[in-house]
Amino acid sequence: MNADNELLINLDKLHTTELGVERIKRNLSLDTDDVVDWCKTKINSDNAVITRNGKKLVCECRQLYFNGKCI
């Protein structure tokens, strides 16, 4: 199974602990309390590139900015 398909198929199973929420918020400088939903949105976006690094799946989300606006 392709890494991106595997992650997208199981996206509804994505979860974390309360400490995980705090760590993700701190590491990504997020101001939302629903980090799992934020992550799901980023993973499911058109500009997400999903690769496998050993047992881990890595999702890179790149956005283009033009005149300070995300396009």
C-alpha positions in Angstrom: 0.0 0.0 0.0 1.3 3.5 -0.8 2.3 5.6 2.2 0.0 8.5 1.4 -3.0 6.1 0.7 -2.3 4.3 4.0 -2.4 7.5 6.0 -5.4 9.0 4.2 -7.4 5.7 4.6 -6.7 5.7 8.3 -7.1 9.5 8.9 -10.2 9.0 11.0 -8.0 7.0 13.5 -5.6 9.9 14.1 -5.5 10.9 17.8 -3.2 12.0 20.5 -3.0 12.5 24.3 -3.5 15.7 26.3 0.2 16.0 26.6 0.5 15.4 22.9 -1.8 18.3 22.2 0.3 20.6 24.3 3.5 19.4 22.6 2.1 19.8 19.1 0.7 23.3 19.9 4.1 24.3 21.3 6.2 22.9 18.5 4.1 24.2 15.7 3.1 27.5 17.5 -0.6 26.8 17.1 -3.3 28.8 18.7 -6.0 26.2 18.3 -7.1 23.6 20.9 -8.2 21.1 18.3 -4.8 20.2 17.0 -5.9 16.8 15.7 -8.5 18.4 13.4 -5.8 20.9 12.3 -3.4 18.0 11.5 -6.1 16.1 9.6 -6.9 19.2 7.5 -3.2 19.7 6.7 -2.7 16.0 5.9 -5.8 15.9 3.6 -4.8 19.1 1.8 -3.8 19.1 -1.9 -0.3 20.3 -1.2 0.6 17.6 1.3 3.4 15.3 0.4 3.4 12.0 2.4 6.5 9.8 2.6 7.6 6.9 4.7 10.7 7.2 6.8 11.2 3.7 8.3 8.1 3.0 10.4 7.1 6.6 10.5 4.9 8.4 8.0 6.0 12.0 7.3 3.7 14.7 5.9 5.1 17.9 4.5 2.6 20.6 3.8 3.9 23.4 1.7 2.0 26.5 0.9 2.7 29.2 -1.6 2.5 32.9 -0.5 2.0 35.8 -2.9 2.0 39.3 -1.5 1.6 37.9 2.0 -1.5 35.8 1.1 -1.6 32.1 1.0 -2.6 30.9 -2.4 
